[in-house]
C-alpha cells in the first residue's frame, strides 16, 4: 500500500467545516485490526504513526466495514489493534466516503464493503500505554480483543469512548493545541 501524505492545513480545514455545517449526527464505528492476519502490517502502521507525529497525514486509506448500511461521510472511526500483547486504540479519524463494495482484502474471491478514511491520529501501542485496552475496558463495554471490523456503536457507548479518548490524550498533552483537539471538542460528539 503506497501512501501519499498531506499537510494538516488542507487535511483538517475542509472536513471540520463540512461537519459543522452539516449538523448531522455522527456515528462512531469500531474497526478491528489484527496485525498477524491483516493485509495492513505493523510496519505500515508504524510508518503512519511516524508521519502523523510530524503532522503529515495519509491521503489514500480505506478499511472494510461490516455494519456498513448506515455509514456516511464524516462518521468517526476508532481502529482497535487486537490479537497482540498491546491491544488498544491504534488510530482515530473519520470516514470520507460512502461504503462501496470491492474485492476482499483476503483475496479469497469474496466481496466486502469498504470506506475511505481520513486519519487524525495513530498510536504505537508498544510505547503509548495510555491508549491500551486495559485503560478503557473497565468503563467501555465493547469487544476489546476481537470481533468483526466495522461495528456501529450505540450513542451512549460512543460518548463514553470519546470522553475516555479525550481524557487519555489530555494526560499526554498529545492533542493540545492541535486541529484534532478542536475537532474532538465540537458539540457534535457530546
C-alpha positions in Angstrom: 0.0 0.0 0.0 1.8 3.2 -1.2 0.5 6.1 0.8 0.6 9.8 -0.1 0.8 12.3 2.7 -0.6 15.8 3.0 -0.1 18.7 5.4 -2.6 19.5 8.2 -4.0 22.8 6.9 -5.6 21.2 3.8 -6.4 18.0 5.7 -8.5 19.4 8.6 -10.0 22.7 7.4 -12.5 21.4 4.9 -13.5 18.3 6.9 -14.2 20.3 10.0 -16.2 22.9 8.1 -18.3 20.2 6.4 -19.1 18.5 9.7 -20.1 21.7 11.5 -22.2 23.0 8.6 -23.9 19.6 8.1 -25.1 19.3 11.6 -25.8 15.6 11.2 -25.5 13.1 14.0 -22.1 11.5 13.7 -22.0 7.7 14.0 -18.9 6.1 15.6 -17.6 2.8 14.3 -15.1 0.4 15.8 -12.7 -1.1 13.3 -10.6 -4.0 14.3 -7.1 -4.8 13.1 -5.1 -8.0 13.9 -1.5 -7.3 12.5 -0.8 -11.1 12.4 -3.6 -11.8 9.8 -4.3 -8.4 8.2 -3.0 -7.1 4.8 -2.2 -3.9 6.8 1.1 -4.7 8.5 2.7 -3.3 11.6 5.5 -1.8 9.6 2.9 0.2 7.6 1.2 1.3 10.8 4.4 2.5 12.5 5.2 4.4 9.3 1.8 6.2 9.6 2.5 6.9 13.3 5.8 8.5 12.4 4.2 10.7 9.8 1.3 11.7 11.9 3.6 12.9 14.6 5.1 15.2 12.0 1.5 16.3 11.1 1.7 14.5 7.8 -1.5 12.6 7.1 -2.1 9.7 4.6 -4.5 10.9 1.8 -5.4 7.4 0.5 -6.5 4.9 3.1 -9.5 2.6 3.4 -10.9 -0.2 5.6 -13.5 -2.9 5.5 -16.7 -2.1 7.4 -19.1 -5.0 8.4 -22.1 -2.9 9.5 -21.8 -0.5 6.5 -25.5 0.2 5.9 -25.7 3.5 7.9 -22.2 4.6 7.2 -21.8 8.1 5.8 -19.0 10.6 5.2 -17.9 12.3 8.4 -18.7 9.4 10.7 -15.9 8.7 13.1 -13.9 5.5 13.3 -11.7 4.1 16.1 -9.3 1.4 15.0 -8.6 -1.2 17.6 -5.4 -3.3 17.5 -6.4 -6.8 18.6 -4.7 -10.2 18.9 -1.5 -8.7 20.3 0.1 -8.2 23.8 -0.7 -4.4 23.3 -4.4 -4.4 22.3 -6.0 -1.0 22.3 -6.8 2.2 20.3 -4.4 2.2 17.3 -5.9 5.0 15.3 -8.8 7.6 15.2 -10.3 9.5 12.3 -13.3 9.8 10.2 -14.8 8.3 7.0 -14.7 10.5 3.9 -16.8 8.3 1.6 -19.9 6.2 1.5 -19.4 2.5 1.8 -18.6 0.8 -1.5 -18.2 -2.9 -2.5 -14.9 -4.2 -3.6 -12.8 -7.4 -3.6 -11.9 -8.9 -0.2 -8.5 -7.8 1.3 -8.0 -11.6 1.8 -8.0 -12.2 -1.9 -10.5 -15.0 -1.4 -12.9 -14.0 -4.2 -15.5 -12.6 -1.7 -16.8 -9.0 -1.8 -16.6 -6.7 1.2 -17.8 -3.2 1.9 -15.1 -0.5 2.3 -15.0 3.2 3.1 -12.2 5.7 2.5 -10.8 7.3 5.7 -9.1 10.4 7.0 -6.7 9.5 9.8 -6.5 12.1 12.6 -4.1 10.3 14.9 -2.3 6.9 15.1 -0.6 5.2 18.1 2.3 2.8 18.7 0.8 0.8 21.5 4.2 -0.7 22.4 5.1 2.8 23.6 1.8 4.6 24.2 0.4 2.7 27.2 -2.4 5.3 27.8 -4.2 4.0 24.7 -4.1 0.3 25.6 -7.4 -1.6 26.1 -6.7 -2.1 29.8 -7.3 1.6 30.4 -10.7 1.6 28.7 -12.3 -1.8 29.1 -13.4 -1.3 32.7 -15.7 1.6 31.6 -16.4 1.0 27.9 -18.1 -2.3 27.2 -17.1 -3.3 23.7 -15.1 -6.3 22.4 -11.6 -5.0 23.0 -9.7 -8.2 21.9 -11.6 -9.5 18.9 -14.8 -9.3 16.8 -15.7 -8.1 13.4 -14.3 -4.8 11.9 -16.9 -2.1 11.3 -19.1 -2.3 14.4 -21.5 0.6 14.7 -21.6 1.8 18.4 -24.7 2.9 20.3 -24.7 6.6 21.2 -24.1 6.2 24.9 -21.1 3.9 24.3 -19.8 6.4 21.6 -20.0 9.3 24.0 -18.3 7.4 26.8 -15.5 6.2 24.5 -14.9 9.6 23.0 -14.7 11.0 26.6 -12.1 8.4 27.6 -10.1 9.1 24.4 -10.1 12.8 25.2 -9.1 12.1 28.7 -6.3 9.8 27.7 -4.9 12.3 25.2 -5.3 15.2 27.6 -3.0 13.5 30.1 -0.4 13.0 27.4 -0.9 16.6 26.0 -0.7 15.0 22.6 -3.7 16.7 21.1 -3.2 20.0 23.0 -3.4 23.0 20.6 -4.0 20.8 17.5 -6.8 20.7 14.9 -7.8 17.3 16.3 -8.2 18.8 19.8 -10.6 21.4 18.2 -12.4 18.7 16.3 -12.9 16.5 19.3 -14.3 19.4 21.3 -17.2 20.0 18.9 -20.7 19.6 20.2 -21.5 17.0 17.6 -19.6 14.5 19.8 -21.4 15.3 23.0 
